[in-house]
Every structure is written in structure tokens, then in C-alpha cells.
Amino acid sequence: MIGVVVVDDEPLVRSGLRAILGSAADIGVVADCGGAEAVAVVERHRPQVVLLDIRMPDVDGLTVLARLAAVSPPPAVAMLTTFDAGEYVDRALRSGAAGFLMKNTSPEQLVHAVRVLAGGGRVLGPEAAGPVIGGYLASAPADDAARLVAGLTERERQVLALVGHGMSNREIAATLHLAHGTVKDHVSAMLTKLGGVNRVQAAVVAERAGMIAGRGAAPRR
């Protein structure tokens, strides 16, 4: 069971998210609260995933995010917002957010996003993906990306391509018929060899290196 804490200043939003996630057999909302109580609630319930509103009147979501990074072990945090994502994405990702979603995300996408986050993946809604990819593409020339990829093993290149398609570690393990722990080791080694990047940056490297010809098709095993 994937434990989730929902942090939002609006009780109606919290109850709606609880109802949506509660419809999935493998997900349980263990608690919901406002921003001021978030850290204490997370420390009490130890969820795998936190859905965190980025703009709240009592405490800013980015402030809560920074505080959650000190929780051991830290949960995977996805920021939720109804506002234009561009001005927040960079700060949120650099502060440790594993995802960024708009509140109008469909129920099916939200459930999928929680599963990806619990599996060690990252999720970016379309509004967030544009600023992230645009920024990193501007600073990662294709030649540099190809050079970085050339230093990977064949298996690490396969893993990178699947990360580029947005797969979580569990999805990669199923696709490549590998143990989940083995995939975690490959992902860790791959990210280190690419210069200590995160999964979002690694996905951009894969795109710049020409490893993602079509987003709808995963690479062959």
C-alpha cells in the first residue's frame, strides 16, 4: 500500500484528492492537513508520497518542501498548483521536488503519478515540462549529451532511454526483465556518470543525444 499525505489549505481540495486516490486499491491517503502542520504530520505517518500545494496562506509550499527534505527518510514530494507553473518549477525541483502537477490533472493521471513517485520516478505535468526541458536543452548541447552517453554501458544506455520515456524504476525493471534492486543500481550509476544529474536532467540528456525518437515507443530490450 502506497501511503500518501495531502497538504493543502482548502479542505474541499483535500477531500477531493483523498476520494480520487482512495479509489485505487494500492493507494491510501494516511492523512491530510494544511501547510503549518505538514512536517509534523509527515513525521508521524511516514508516507512514501506527499502531494503539496505550492501556494498556501499559512506557509508557502516551497518552505514546507525545504523542511520535508530534512525528514528521514524524506518522502517523494509532488507540488500541486492551479497557477502558471513557469515561475515555480525551477525553485521546486532544485529544492528537492520529485514532481510538479496542476490541480486539473485527471484522476487517472494523478493515480499514475503517485505510483510513479512511490517507485522512485519523477512526474512533470505539461505546464512544468516546458520550462524544465527548455532550460536544460539550452544548457546541454547535443555534442555534450552524446559524449556523456558514450561513457555509459549498454545496459545503462537502455535504462537512460527508459528514464527518458518517463518510466519509474519498477516500470524499467518490468520492461528489461530485471530485479528492482538491479535497476536502482543501474540508475544510480548512470546518473553519476552523467555528472550527478537528476532524472529530469537525465531525460533531457537522452533527448539531446537522439535516444528518444518517439515518445510513444520504448526502446527494444
GIJO-V368951 format. One record per helix or strand of 2 or more residues. SS is the DSSP state (H for helix, E for strand). FROM is the first residue (numbers start at 0). TO is the last residue. If there is no record, write none. Layout:
ss = (SS & SS)
from = (FROM & FROM)
to = (TO & TO)
//
This chain:
ss = (E & H & E & H & E & H & E & H & E & H & E & H & H & H & H & H & H)
from = (1 & 10 & 26 & 34 & 48 & 60 & 75 & 85 & 98 & 106 & 122 & 125 & 141 & 153 & 168 & 179 & 198)
to = (6 & 21 & 32 & 44 & 52 & 67 & 80 & 93 & 101 & 117 & 123 & 138 & 149 & 163 & 175 & 192 & 207)
//
